[in-house]
Amino acid sequence: MTLDRREVVALDISAPPATVWQHLRQPDLVRRWYRWDSPTLDDEVRDFVAASEGRDDATNHTLTWHNHDVLTVGPAPGRPSAAHLTVTRSSHDLAGYDGVHDHADAVWGASAEQLRFAVTVQNTQPRRTLSVFGLDAGDLRDRLLDRAGLHGIRGVPIGGNVQARRPDGTLLGGTLVRKSDDLIVLHLHGITEAMLVLFETPAASAPPHGTVGAVLSTYGLDDATFEQVRERWTGWWRGALR
């Protein structure tokens, strides 16, 4: 039986394919973009680099994991100096799918954007992240993201500017780089160039209102500046919760 395949990621990265490939194979480089800081990150990086390497033609390299996820990277069409990356996954009935939402799809989308950001914007900088998960998304009349100052963000086109006023009155500015039903990714401009990923789990998968998770990737900050960012991050979500 042939397994149905779904393409969950397809994007170009303005860097040579060899550079992108290095960021997929070297553990110290994988840590600059993959997932987020957590007690299990070392194990997750180790599992990532343990993927089986292959080639699907003369120019495209592949990585395959035990769950049949396949990542392919090679030259971008018409742009041999840039890379094209895709991720395909098996049909939903073989994946972690609850009939409505597949969180792994969203994580792959976020990881691909974090990879592109790390390679093209923050190539030589170490990363530190802040994250929060499982926040009640609120009902339709009182959404958490609205309270967090992100009202109307889904109406912004890809590449459009976003300006939000957080509950403490400070402004957040950035560029929308990806959005789907369960994922929003922003390139933030401020103290440093940073990336904000917002995960949304629908109410049908996490009743009664659904949940929101957020990951902020920062690069090259000294300890004092990172603590300032952490304090503002904590206050942002605390102020949005009721």
N, C-alpha and C positions, 0 to 999 in steps of 0.2 A: 504494500500500500504506500503511495506517495503522500507525504505529509504536506498539507496546505501551508504555504508560507505567506507571512504578512510583512511588508516593509513598514517599519515603525519610525525609521529615521532615514533621511536623505538630505545631505547638505554639503556645500563646498567650504573649504578652509583655505584661506589665502596664505598658504605655506607649502613648501615642497612636500610631496608624499613621504619622502624619507624622514623628514622632521616629524611629521604626524606619526609615522610608524614607530619612531623612537619613543614618543610619548605614550604609545600603547604597549611597549615591551619592557621599558626600564622602570623598576618599581619606584625609584625616587622621582621620576617624571610623572608616572601615573598618579602619585599622591598630590600632584599640583592641580589635578582637575577631577579625579574620580570621586563620586559620592560626596561625603562630608565627614568632618572630624567626629569620631565616635569611638567607644572602647573596642569595636570590632573592625575598625578601618584597616589595621595591619592584615588581618585575615582576609578581608575583602580584596585588598590589593594583591595578596598572594594568590587568591583564587583567580583574579583577573589575569595575571601574567602567566598562570598555568594553562591558559587556553591553548588548544592545538593550532599550530600555524599551518597554513596552506596557501595555495595559489589557485585562482580560478581562470587565469590566463597569463600571458607573458608579463603583464604590468600590474595586476591587482593582487594584493596580499589579503589573506583571510585569517580570521580567528574564529574558532568554534568551541563552544562550551558544552558541558555535559547535558544541559537542558535544551540543546539544539539551537540556541541563539548564535547567529553568525554575523560578525562584523567584517566589512570589506572596505579596504582603502586603496586608492589608486589615483592616477591623474584625473583632474576634472576635465570633462569634455570641452575641448577648445581652449583649455587653459593648462597646458602641461606643467607649468610651474606651481600650480595650485593642486590641492588634494580634494577628492570626492570621497565621502564616507557614507556608507549605508549600514543599517542594522536590520536584519530580518529575523522574525521569530516564528515559531510553529503556531498552528491554529489554536484558537482559544481553548478548545476542549482539552488540549495538552498543556496549557499554561496555567498560571495562578490567576484564575478568572472566576469572578463570582456571578457571572451572567450580565453584569452591567459595567464593571470597572476592572481594568487590569493595571494595577499600580506599577508593575515592572515596565510597561510601555512608557509611562510618564517618566520613570527614573532613567530610562535609556535616552529619552528626548532631552532631559535636563543634563545628563552626563555629556551628551554630544555637544550641547551648547557650552558647557563648562570647559570641555576640551578645546573647542574653537577659541574661546575667550583666553584660556591660558596660553595657547600657542601664538595667537596673533596680537594680543594686547599685553599679556604679562609673562612673556616667554622665559625670563630669567629669574623671576621672583618666587620665593616660597609662599605657600598659601596657608591661611588660617580661616576657619569657617565658624559661623554661629548658626544654630538651627533651633527650630521649635516645631513640634508635630502634635497632631490630635486636637487642635483647637476647634471648638464648636463654630461652624460656619455661620450660624444664625439663621433666622427664618427670612423669607423673601422681603419682608418689610424692615429688617434690621440686620443686614449682612455684615459680617465681621470685616470684610475687605473695605466696605464703605466706611465703617467706623475707623479703620486704619488709614483713611485718607485716599483710598484707591478707587473711589466711586467712578464708574464709567470707563475703567481701564480696558474692559473688553471691547469697547467701541473704538479704541485707538488702533490704527492700521500698523502692520509690521513696518518697522523703521520710523514710526511716529514718536514724537516726544511725549513724555509723561512727566507731569509735575503734580506731586501730592503734598498735602499739608497733614503732617502727623498730629496725633492728639495733643502733643506738647507744643504745637504751633510751629515746629521747625519744618522746613521744606525738604522734600526728596525729589530729585530730578534724574531722569534717565531716558533711555531709548528702548522701546519694545522690540525684542528680537525674535520672540516666539510666543505663540499662544495656540491653545487647543482647548477642548472641553475640560481637561483636567490639569492644565499646565500653563503658567505664564512665566516668561523669562525676561528680565530687564537688565540692561547694561547701565549701571548707575554712575553718575558723575558727581564727585564731591571731594571729600578729603583725599580719596584715592579712587581710581577706577575699580569698581567692584561689580559683582554679578549677584542679582537677587532672583531666586527661583521660588515660585509659589505653586504648591501642589494643592489641588482641590479634589476631594473625594465626594461623590454625589450622595445625596440623602438616601437613595435606594441601597447604597453599599454601607453607609454609616448613619443610620437613623438617629435622631429624627431630622437633623438639618444638614448632615454631611460634615466634613472636617476640612481644615486648612492646615497645611504644613509650609514652612518657609526655611530656605537655606540661603545664607549670605556668604559669598566667597570673597575674602579680602586678600591682598597681596602686599608684601614688603613693609608692613606696618611695624613700628617699634612697639614695645610692650605698653608704654604709656598711651600711645594713640589707639592701640587695639582695645585697651580697657575703656577708653572714651567711647569707642564704637560699640563695645559690649553693653555699656551702661545705657546708651541711647537705644540700642536694639531691644533690651529688656523693657525699658520704659515704653517703647512704641507698642509692643504687644500687650503689656499690662494696661496701658491706657485705652487700647481698643476693646479689651474684654470687659464685659459687664456681668 
